[in-house]
Amino acid sequence: MNANSVQFAANDDLALVHASKMGDAAAFEQLVKRYDRRLLRISETVTRNREDSEDAVQEALLKAFQNLAGFREDSQFSTWLIRITLNQSLMKLRKRTHKEFSLDEDFRADGDVLQFDVPDRAPDPEQLCWASELRDILVRTVEELRPILRTVFVLRDVEGLSIEQTAQVLNLSQAAVKARLWRVRLKLRESLNKYFDERTPLAPNKLAPRSRMTKRIIGLFAECLRDSIPPTYSTSVAR
C-alpha cells in the first residue's frame, strides 16, 4: 500500500469516526467490518488462544465505541484501535497465566546497530516445493518469540504498519521498534539458514547466498498469516 492509499484510508476512517460520534451506528459497523479480522490476528499474537482473542476483540471494539469522544485524532484511528485491542489481549493473557506481561518492556540486549552480517542461503524456484515445511519452521520460530518481539513482527511485517505506527501502538521509540524487528528477522533468518544447511548435501550447487530470496520467503510467510483468519469471521458491537 503506497502513501496515497494509506492517507486515503485514514481520511475515510475519520469520516466514519465523525459519523459515529454523531450517533451513526452503521458508520461504526463499517469500521468494525474493516478491522475485525485484522484485530483478531493481532490479538492472537499476544494471547495464543482463539477464544481469548475473540473476546478481547469484542471488548476492544465495545470500548472503542463507548470512548469515541476520547479519540483525539492525533493518530490514525486504526493505530488507536490496535492499541486498545493489544491492551485487552494482555489483560486476557494475565488472567490466564497469572503473570504480568507488558508490551512496553525493554531488553538490555537490544541495540540499534547491526553488529554483524548473517549468511543467507535460499532455494531456487525448483526447491520451493519445500514451502509447507518452511512455513511450519517459521511458525514455530515466531511462536517461540517473546510477546513483544512477536507483536512487533506481526504489526510491521504481517499487518504492514509503518515503524512510526508500530511505535505509537506499543508506546516504544522508533529505535526500539527497529531493534526488536531486527532481532525477529535475525531469528527467522537463522531458522532458514539451519533448514537450508541441512539440505546443502542434496543440492550443493543450488544453495547460494541470496538475501532477496529469503525476504521473498518471509514475505510469503506473512501472507499466509494474513490469510489465517477465515473470511467469514466478523464481530458486531454497534447494534
C-alpha positions as CSV (number, residue, x, y, z in Angstrom):
1,M,0.0,0.0,0.0
2,N,1.5,3.3,-1.0
3,A,1.5,6.6,0.9
4,N,-1.5,8.0,-1.0
5,S,-3.6,4.8,-0.3
6,V,-2.7,4.9,3.4
7,Q,-3.7,8.6,3.6
8,F,-7.0,7.9,1.7
9,A,-7.8,5.0,4.1
10,A,-7.0,7.3,7.1
11,N,-9.3,10.0,5.8
12,D,-12.0,7.6,5.1
13,D,-11.7,6.2,8.6
14,L,-12.0,9.7,10.1
15,A,-15.2,10.4,8.1
16,L,-16.7,7.2,9.5
17,V,-15.5,8.1,13.0
18,H,-17.1,11.6,12.7
19,A,-20.4,10.0,11.6
20,S,-20.1,7.5,14.5
21,K,-19.6,10.3,17.0
22,M,-22.8,11.9,15.7
23,G,-24.7,8.7,16.6
24,D,-24.5,6.8,13.2
25,A,-24.2,3.2,14.4
26,A,-24.0,2.0,10.8
27,A,-20.8,4.0,10.3
28,F,-19.1,2.3,13.2
29,E,-20.3,-1.1,11.8
30,Q,-18.3,-0.3,8.6
31,L,-15.2,0.4,10.8
32,V,-15.8,-3.0,12.5
33,K,-16.0,-4.9,9.3
34,R,-12.9,-3.1,8.0
35,Y,-10.7,-4.1,11.0
36,D,-12.2,-7.0,12.9
37,R,-10.2,-9.8,11.2
38,R,-7.1,-7.8,11.4
39,L,-7.6,-7.2,15.1
40,L,-8.2,-10.9,15.7
41,R,-4.9,-11.8,14.1
42,I,-3.1,-9.2,16.2
43,S,-4.8,-10.4,19.4
44,E,-3.8,-14.0,18.7
45,T,-0.2,-12.8,18.5
46,V,-0.5,-12.0,22.2
47,T,-2.9,-14.5,23.7
48,R,-2.1,-17.5,21.5
49,N,-5.7,-18.6,22.1
50,R,-8.6,-18.1,19.7
51,E,-11.4,-17.9,22.3
52,D,-9.5,-15.3,24.4
53,S,-8.7,-13.3,21.2
54,E,-12.3,-13.2,20.1
55,D,-13.3,-12.0,23.5
56,A,-10.5,-9.4,23.5
57,V,-11.5,-8.0,20.1
58,Q,-15.2,-7.8,21.1
59,E,-14.3,-6.0,24.3
60,A,-11.9,-3.7,22.5
61,L,-14.4,-2.7,19.8
62,L,-17.0,-2.1,22.5
63,K,-14.5,0.0,24.5
64,A,-13.6,2.0,21.3
65,F,-17.3,2.6,20.5
66,Q,-18.0,3.8,24.1
67,N,-14.9,6.1,24.1
68,L,-15.0,7.5,20.6
69,A,-15.3,11.0,22.1
70,G,-11.9,10.4,23.6
71,F,-10.2,9.7,20.3
72,R,-8.3,13.0,19.7
73,E,-7.4,12.2,16.1
74,D,-3.7,12.9,16.7
75,S,-3.0,9.4,15.3
76,Q,-4.7,7.2,12.8
77,F,-7.9,5.5,14.0
78,S,-6.5,2.1,13.2
79,T,-3.5,2.8,15.4
80,W,-5.8,3.8,18.3
81,L,-8.0,0.7,17.8
82,I,-5.0,-1.7,17.7
83,R,-3.6,-0.2,20.9
84,I,-6.9,-0.8,22.7
85,T,-7.0,-4.4,21.3
86,L,-3.5,-5.1,22.5
87,N,-4.3,-3.9,26.0
88,Q,-7.4,-6.1,26.2
89,S,-5.4,-9.0,24.9
90,L,-2.7,-8.5,27.6
91,M,-5.5,-8.5,30.2
92,K,-6.7,-11.9,28.9
93,L,-3.2,-13.3,28.9
94,R,-2.6,-12.1,32.5
95,K,-5.8,-13.6,33.8
96,R,-5.0,-16.9,32.1
97,T,-1.4,-17.2,33.2
98,H,-1.5,-15.1,36.4
99,K,1.7,-13.4,35.3
100,E,2.5,-9.8,34.5
101,F,3.2,-9.1,30.8
102,S,3.9,-5.7,29.2
103,L,4.4,-4.7,25.6
104,D,6.4,-1.7,26.9
105,E,9.1,-3.8,28.4
106,D,12.7,-3.1,27.5
107,F,15.5,-5.5,26.9
108,R,19.1,-4.6,27.6
109,A,20.3,-6.8,24.8
110,D,18.5,-4.6,22.2
111,G,20.7,-2.3,20.1
112,D,20.2,-0.1,17.1
113,V,23.4,-1.1,15.4
114,L,23.7,-4.4,13.5
115,Q,26.9,-5.9,14.7
116,F,27.4,-8.5,12.0
117,D,26.1,-9.8,8.8
118,V,24.3,-13.1,8.7
119,P,24.9,-15.5,5.9
120,D,21.8,-16.1,3.9
121,R,21.1,-19.3,1.9
122,A,17.9,-19.8,0.0
123,P,16.5,-22.2,-2.6
124,D,16.0,-21.6,-6.2
125,P,12.4,-21.8,-7.6
126,E,12.7,-25.6,-8.1
127,Q,13.2,-26.0,-4.4
128,L,10.1,-24.0,-3.3
129,C,8.3,-27.3,-3.1
130,W,9.5,-27.3,0.5
131,A,7.2,-24.3,1.2
132,S,4.9,-26.1,3.6
133,E,7.8,-27.4,5.7
134,L,9.4,-23.9,5.6
135,R,6.2,-22.4,6.8
136,D,6.0,-24.8,9.7
137,I,9.6,-23.9,10.7
138,L,8.8,-20.2,10.6
139,V,5.6,-20.6,12.6
140,R,7.4,-22.4,15.3
141,T,10.1,-19.7,15.3
142,V,7.6,-17.0,15.7
143,E,5.7,-18.8,18.4
144,E,8.9,-19.2,20.5
145,L,9.5,-15.4,20.5
146,R,8.8,-13.2,23.5
147,P,5.4,-11.5,23.2
148,I,6.9,-8.1,22.5
149,L,9.1,-9.4,19.6
150,R,6.2,-11.5,18.2
151,T,3.9,-8.5,18.3
152,V,6.4,-6.1,16.6
153,F,6.9,-8.7,13.8
154,V,3.2,-9.1,13.2
155,L,2.4,-5.4,13.3
156,R,5.2,-4.4,11.0
157,D,5.8,-7.3,8.6
158,V,2.4,-9.0,8.6
159,E,0.0,-6.2,9.1
160,G,2.1,-3.6,7.3
161,L,2.1,-0.9,9.9
162,S,4.9,1.7,9.5
163,I,7.7,1.9,12.0
164,E,6.1,5.1,13.4
165,Q,2.7,3.5,13.7
166,T,4.2,0.4,15.4
167,A,6.0,2.6,17.9
168,Q,2.8,4.5,18.6
169,V,0.8,1.3,19.2
170,L,3.4,-0.2,21.5
171,N,4.4,3.1,23.2
172,L,8.0,2.5,22.2
173,S,10.6,4.6,20.5
174,Q,11.1,4.1,16.8
175,A,14.7,3.0,17.5
176,A,13.4,0.3,20.0
177,V,10.9,-1.0,17.3
178,K,13.7,-1.2,14.7
179,A,15.9,-3.1,17.2
180,R,13.2,-5.6,18.0
181,L,12.3,-6.1,14.4
182,W,15.9,-6.7,13.5
183,R,16.1,-9.4,16.3
184,V,13.0,-11.1,14.9
185,R,14.2,-11.1,11.3
186,L,17.5,-12.4,12.6
187,K,15.8,-15.3,14.3
188,L,13.8,-16.1,11.2
189,R,16.9,-16.0,9.0
190,E,18.8,-18.3,11.4
191,S,16.0,-20.8,11.2
192,L,16.0,-20.6,7.4
193,N,19.8,-21.0,7.3
194,K,19.6,-24.0,9.5
195,Y,17.0,-25.5,7.3
196,F,19.0,-24.9,4.1
197,D,22.3,-26.0,5.7
198,E,20.8,-29.4,6.5
199,R,19.9,-29.8,2.8
200,T,23.1,-28.5,1.3
201,P,24.4,-32.0,0.5
202,L,21.3,-32.6,-1.5
203,A,21.8,-29.7,-3.8
204,P,25.2,-28.0,-3.0
205,N,25.3,-26.0,-6.3
206,K,21.8,-24.6,-5.9
207,L,22.0,-23.2,-2.4
208,A,23.8,-19.8,-2.6
209,P,23.6,-16.7,-0.5
210,R,20.6,-14.7,-1.7
211,S,19.0,-12.3,0.7
212,R,16.3,-11.4,-1.8
213,M,15.0,-14.9,-1.8
214,T,14.9,-15.1,2.0
215,K,12.9,-11.8,2.0
216,R,10.6,-13.4,-0.5
217,I,10.1,-16.5,1.7
218,I,9.4,-14.4,4.8
219,G,7.0,-12.3,2.7
220,L,5.1,-15.4,1.6
221,F,5.0,-16.5,5.2
222,A,3.5,-13.1,6.2
223,E,0.8,-13.5,3.5
224,C,0.0,-17.0,5.0
225,L,-0.5,-15.4,8.4
226,R,-2.7,-12.6,7.0
227,D,-4.9,-15.3,5.4
228,S,-5.1,-17.3,8.6
229,I,-8.4,-15.9,9.8
230,P,-11.5,-17.2,7.9
231,P,-13.2,-14.5,5.7
232,T,-16.5,-15.3,7.5
233,Y,-15.2,-14.1,10.8
234,S,-16.8,-10.9,11.9
235,T,-18.0,-9.2,15.1
236,S,-20.6,-6.6,15.8
237,V,-20.9,-4.2,18.7
238,A,-22.9,-1.2,17.4
239,R,-26.4,-2.5,17.3
